Amino acid sequence: MYSIATSKKLEVLTEDVSENYRYEWVSDNDKTEFAIQDANNGENRASIETTLDDESDYWVVAWQDGQSRTVNIFEKEQAPEAGRYKVRVFADGAYTISIAGADLAATVQGDVSGGYSIANCDDLTIADTEIDICTLGTAGKSYLVTYIESGQFFVSQE
């Protein structure tokens, strides 16, 4: 379990997704720090400080690369297409992204991919893991798929 802190502290279990949090601030205080640490002993802290746009929404992804912990932040991207699933992928390593059996790209560790348009439920495969997007999402919306080495993945609406 790790603690993620902004001006407030919240706990998110390992391999879990928190609910959305909305913060506003005055322009003089536009620097924000996001950090994780072991909730049991307060050790193994990793943080990132950034300037955020008050009009934008962001993802904060805390993840572990071996023994090293990392925090990434990037803007949410909503690019819906009627009748299709728009998907971006964030991964902890380099994995092949396939759509309808065709290898399109490889993930870059700690970077979010560009958007992919998915037409059919089982068209998306990351590494050897088929992701049935229909059971996890709704056509016409945008999603972030977070993928980890064990083959586990999390799908969250952008």
Secondary structure, DSSP 8 states (H G I E B T S, - for coil): -EEEESSSEEEE-TT-----------GGG-EEEEEEEETTTS-S-EEEEEE--TT--EEEEEEEETTEEEEEEEE------TTSEEEEEEESS--EEEETTEEEEE--TT-B---EEE-STT-EEETTEEE-HHHH--TT-EEEEEE-TTS-EEEEE-
